[in-house]
Amino acid sequence: MKKTSLLHKIDFLLFGWIINLAYPQYYRPKYGYQKYYILFFHFLIPQKLFRLNPKINWPVHFTSKIVAPENIKKGVLCDPGDNPGIYIQANNGIIFGNNIEIGPGAKIISSNHDISNFRKHILSKPIKISNNVWIGANAVILPEVEIGENVIVGAGSLVTKSIPPNSIAVGNPCIVIKQKEPYSEDFSIIKFNKRISKEFKGFSK
């Protein structure tokens, strides 16, 4: 156990400060979540050196694509695009809460093309995804959808309408199949990789 702890500390000392500097919006447990050297070689170098999603201030997998990241607002324990094959299009804005997991291959699309002119996008309300949400692999979330707190969206689901809080929803089209028990993780015991800003203090306590 001491050996593992020491390795984690060395990893943070060698690579953690670089990750914190390069990704100002990366908030995760300081130890035991993702090794910093993996973030450095598998995420930071493709993003910053090879210019794959270079303007994004959190880790994005080199096989994922984020369009209009300037229209994304996100919380802590949330790094949209950190799994393989994710596509996020935020032309109309996407608001992510805290503690959100997005499975490989998921698609989140905030604006549709105008059917009379494919070069134009239709203006609409932003997508909103609340706290403690898990979006399964290959799920697709379409414009104007709002997902409430404490929701699981099943793998492969097509989400065309908003989902209420405390729900498990699956299918094409996605529908609620059962209620979900309250989320129970104690965030107050997490030691984060950097100081949490004031706007997230209430969530992490």
C-alpha positions in Angstrom: 0.0 0.0 0.0 2.8 2.4 0.9 4.5 1.6 -2.5 1.4 2.4 -4.4 0.9 5.6 -2.5 4.5 6.6 -3.2 4.1 5.9 -6.9 1.0 8.1 -7.0 2.8 10.9 -5.3 5.8 10.6 -7.7 3.4 10.5 -10.6 1.8 13.7 -9.3 5.1 15.5 -8.7 6.4 14.6 -12.2 3.3 15.1 -14.3 0.5 16.4 -12.1 1.6 20.0 -12.0 1.8 20.0 -15.8 -1.7 18.6 -16.1 -3.1 21.2 -13.7 -1.4 24.0 -15.6 -2.5 22.7 -19.0 -6.0 21.9 -18.0 -7.4 24.7 -15.7 -10.9 23.1 -15.8 -9.8 19.6 -14.8 -11.1 18.7 -11.3 -10.7 15.1 -10.3 -9.5 13.2 -7.2 -5.8 13.9 -6.7 -4.8 10.3 -6.4 -6.3 7.0 -7.7 -8.5 8.3 -10.6 -6.3 8.6 -13.7 -2.5 8.4 -13.7 -1.0 11.8 -14.6 1.6 10.3 -17.0 -1.3 8.7 -19.0 -3.0 12.1 -19.1 0.2 13.6 -20.3 1.1 11.2 -23.1 -2.4 10.1 -24.2 -4.3 13.4 -23.8 -2.1 16.4 -23.4 0.4 15.7 -26.2 -2.3 14.9 -28.9 -4.3 17.9 -27.8 -1.5 20.5 -27.5 1.2 19.2 -29.8 -0.8 17.5 -32.6 -3.6 20.1 -32.2 -6.5 17.7 -31.6 -9.1 19.7 -29.7 -6.4 22.2 -28.7 -8.5 25.0 -27.2 -10.3 22.8 -24.7 -9.3 23.3 -21.0 -9.9 19.7 -19.9 -8.6 16.3 -21.2 -10.2 15.1 -24.4 -9.4 11.7 -26.0 -7.6 12.0 -29.3 -10.4 10.0 -31.0 -13.1 12.3 -29.7 -14.3 15.6 -31.3 -15.7 18.7 -29.6 -17.2 21.5 -31.8 -17.7 25.0 -30.4 -16.2 24.3 -26.9 -16.5 28.0 -26.1 -20.3 27.3 -25.7 -19.8 24.6 -23.1 -20.1 25.2 -19.4 -19.1 22.4 -17.1 -18.7 21.5 -13.4 -16.2 19.3 -11.5 -15.8 15.5 -12.0 -16.9 16.1 -15.5 -14.6 16.1 -18.6 -16.8 15.8 -21.8 -14.9 13.9 -24.4 -12.5 12.0 -22.2 -13.6 8.6 -23.5 -12.9 7.3 -27.0 -15.1 8.2 -30.0 -17.3 10.9 -28.4 -18.7 13.6 -30.5 -20.0 16.8 -28.9 -21.4 19.7 -30.9 -22.1 22.8 -28.8 -23.2 25.4 -31.4 -26.3 26.3 -29.3 -24.6 25.6 -26.0 -24.3 22.7 -23.6 -24.4 23.1 -19.8 -22.9 20.2 -17.9 -23.3 19.9 -14.2 -21.0 18.1 -11.7 -20.1 14.4 -11.6 -21.1 13.4 -15.2 -19.8 10.3 -16.9 -20.1 10.0 -20.7 -19.5 6.6 -22.2 -17.5 5.8 -25.3 -19.1 6.6 -28.6 -21.8 8.9 -27.2 -23.0 11.9 -29.2 -24.4 15.1 -27.8 -25.7 17.5 -30.5 -27.1 20.9 -29.6 -28.2 22.1 -33.1 -29.7 20.6 -36.2 -29.1 21.6 -39.8 -31.7 23.7 -41.5 -33.5 21.3 -43.9 -33.8 24.0 -46.6 -30.1 25.0 -46.3 -27.7 22.4 -44.9 -25.0 25.0 -44.4 -27.1 26.7 -41.7 -27.9 25.5 -38.1 -31.2 26.1 -36.4 -31.0 28.2 -33.3 -32.5 26.6 -30.2 -32.1 26.4 -26.4 -28.9 24.8 -25.0 -28.8 21.2 -23.8 -28.7 21.0 -20.0 -27.3 18.0 -18.2 -27.6 18.2 -14.4 -25.5 16.7 -11.6 -24.8 13.0 -11.1 -25.6 11.8 -14.6 -24.3 8.8 -16.4 -24.7 8.7 -20.2 -24.1 5.2 -21.5 -21.9 4.2 -24.4 -23.2 5.2 -27.9 -26.1 7.1 -26.5 -27.3 10.1 -28.6 -28.7 13.3 -27.1 -30.4 15.7 -29.4 -31.1 19.5 -29.2 -32.9 21.2 -26.4 -32.9 18.1 -24.2 -32.7 18.6 -20.5 -31.6 15.8 -18.2 -32.4 16.1 -14.5 -30.2 15.2 -11.6 -29.4 11.6 -10.7 -30.2 10.1 -14.1 -28.8 7.1 -16.0 -29.2 7.1 -19.8 -28.8 3.5 -21.1 -26.2 2.6 -23.7 -27.4 3.1 -27.3 -30.4 5.3 -26.3 -31.7 8.1 -28.5 -32.7 11.0 -26.3 -35.1 13.3 -28.1 -37.1 14.6 -25.1 -36.1 15.8 -21.6 -35.7 13.2 -18.8 -36.9 14.0 -15.2 -34.6 13.7 -12.2 -34.0 10.4 -10.4 -34.7 8.3 -13.4 -33.3 5.4 -15.4 -34.1 5.9 -19.1 -33.3 3.6 -22.1 -34.3 2.9 -25.7 -34.9 4.4 -29.1 -36.7 6.7 -28.5 -35.4 6.9 -24.9 -38.1 6.6 -22.2 -38.0 6.3 -18.4 -38.3 2.7 -17.3 -37.9 3.1 -13.5 -37.1 5.5 -10.7 -33.5 5.7 -9.4 -32.4 5.8 -5.8 -30.7 8.9 -4.6 -27.0 9.3 -5.4 -25.0 8.4 -2.3 -21.3 9.2 -3.0 -19.8 11.5 -0.3 -18.0 14.2 -2.2 -16.7 15.8 1.0 -14.0 13.1 1.4 -12.5 13.6 -2.0 -9.1 15.3 -2.1 -9.0 17.1 -5.4 -6.0 17.7 -7.6 -6.4 21.4 -7.1 -8.4 23.9 -5.0 -12.0 23.9 -5.9 -13.3 27.3 -7.0 -16.1 29.0 -5.0 -18.8 28.2 -7.5 -18.4 24.5 -6.9 -17.8 24.5 -3.1 -21.4 23.7 -2.3 -21.3 20.6 -4.5 -18.1 19.2 -3.1 -19.0 19.5 0.6 
